[in-house]
């Protein structure tokens, strides 16, 4: 299957929006669990968004990019949904990132 660049970009954008919507609904899934299992989390997505904006000369703060991913200010999301990491989660993070 061959897609033109615009169609591919449109599909990729739709997938990204669906992923972000899914992560907004799954507030039970902690960022540390995402990092341990997939190697990225909501913060990574927001950092990638900011890097993409920077590359295109678009003014976007870290807070702006996080709000775009979290659907609310990051500090609000943390206060409402982020649990303290367990010793098991921290150990898994140390193992997963041992080479970094």
N, C-alpha and C positions, 0 to 999 in steps of 0.2 A: 504494500500500500504506500502510495506517495502522497504526501500532503504539502500544500504550498505553505510558505512561512507564516502567513497570517492565520490560516486555519490551525496550524500546529500551535501557534502562540495562543489562540483563542481556547483551544482544548486544554493546554497546559494551565492557563489562567483559571478555567472552570474547575480543573482538578485541584488546584491550590485553594480556591475558595471553598470547595467541598471539604478538603482536609482541615482547613481552619475552622469551618463550621462544626465539623465532627469533634475537633479538639475542644472547642468552646462548650459543646454539650457534655463531653466526658471530663468534667471537672474532678471526677474521682481518680483519674489517671494522673499521677504525680509526674512532674518533669524528670525527677531522678529515675523513675521507672522507665520513662521513654529513653533517657540517655543510656541506661543499662541494657535495654533490649535493642534499641535501634541506632544508638549513637548520635541522636539529635533530639531536641525537645522544642517546646514553644519558643524559648529564648533564642535558640539557634535559628528558627524560622524568622524571628523578628530581626536578628542580626543580619541574616542574609538579605532581608528586605532593605534594611538600611544600607548595606554595602551596594546593593543594586541601585538604590537611589543616589548614593554618593557617586557611583560610576557614571551615572547619567547627568550629574550636576543638579539633582533635585534636592532641595532642602528638606531634610527629614531628621528629626532628633531620634535618639534611642527611645525616648518615652513615646514619641509618635509611632515608631515601628512596633513597639510592644503593644500599644493600645490597638493597633491595626490587627494584630494576631490574637490578643486576649479578649478583645471586644470591650475592654474597660481599662482604666489605668492599672498598670502592673501591681502597684502597691495594694490596690483594692482587691485584685484577684488573689494575691498572696495572703492577705488577711482573711479572705472568705474561704479559700480552697486549699492552700498549701499546708500540708502537715509537716511536722518535724520528721526529718529523715531517720529511719531506724538504723541501728548498727548493721543489720543485714544489708540494707540498701547502700549504706556507705562503703561496706566491704566489697559489694558487687561493683560499685563505682570505681573503687581503687583497682580491682582486678581488670575491669573493662578498659580503664585508661592507663594501665601500667606502662605502656609503650609511648605515651604522649608526654 
